[in-house]
Amino acid sequence: MIDIIKDLSLEEAKQWSTDYMDEGLVLASSVSDALCFEEPKRLNFIVMALCKKGHAEYSIDTREQSVKPGDLFFVSERHIIDQYSSSPDFECMGILLSTEFYHGFIQNVKNISSLLLFSMDNPVVALTPREIQVYSNYYQAIQEKMADTEHHYRTDLVRALLLAMFYDMSNVIWRVEHSQSKTRKRADDLFARFVRLLEENFRSERRVSWYADQLCITPKYLSEVVKSVSKRTPNEWIDNYVILEVRVQLKNTTKSIKEITKELHFPNQSFLGKYFKERTGLSPSDYRKA
């Protein structure tokens, strides 16, 4: 019998921190409690943390990782964490984000695919002293704004700070990538082109064959490359982008379901409703009410 890998939700992670926002953000000085479990877990949230003290070891998708002071480690959602252990003095500045909250503030950032690819190839990166200070400053500012529950624009301010922080962390990507002598593999290049193409066209195109045609390859080859690089199929990537967009529109706008149907080029509301419910368990109207 094959064991089913269980998911770890952000709601569960909240119990190990007093700094959190119900919108989908948790700050943690240690992720040990959240990640220390006896069996492999698939994360349903994104983790970015800077090690301040001590050390930690873990595996991500069976690849062993080691973290020491000054290291920034990043885990995107749906990846599997196992064999986590840390020293008793391990401390970090951890930021845990729901995927929906992350896309809510990062959606206008160019080259989002570069961050995704970078975290897969470089899950742990040693920061320079200046980069450590930049991260620490952002973390403390976000923590202060989260604590100011009386501020009318608290959520917007936190989102703005996170957006600025991710721009600065993108500069780390630029530094590391330009210091590496190896060239990116063809598979990584192809995957990056697929994600960029998807970001620009997911509202109107949901066929894997269309993306393969644009990349001048066969759908079978595209599926093989995307699966090997990201552990997901092209259809899963397409569905993820579409469902996230529908969620954002339902939650953050007053657009009618009819308007959303037209904007995302679904043939009719019934088709959108079936598509959404099959992937979330809720109809669009029930999701909006919830």
Secondary structure as UniProt FT lines:
FT   STRAND          6..8
FT   HELIX           10..13
FT   HELIX           14..16
FT   STRAND          19..21
FT   TURN            22..24
FT   STRAND          25..28
FT   HELIX           32..35
FT   STRAND          41..43
FT   STRAND          45..53
FT   STRAND          56..60
FT   TURN            61..62
FT   STRAND          63..67
FT   TURN            69..70
FT   STRAND          71..75
FT   TURN            77..78
FT   STRAND          80..86
FT   TURN            88..89
FT   STRAND          91..98
FT   HELIX           99..106
FT   TURN            107..108
FT   TURN            110..111
FT   HELIX           112..121
FT   STRAND          124..126
FT   HELIX           129..147
FT   TURN            149..150
FT   TURN            152..153
FT   HELIX           154..179
FT   HELIX           186..201
FT   TURN            202..204
FT   HELIX           208..214
FT   TURN            215..216
FT   HELIX           219..230
FT   HELIX           234..252
FT   HELIX           257..263
FT   TURN            264..265
FT   HELIX           269..280
FT   HELIX           284..289
//
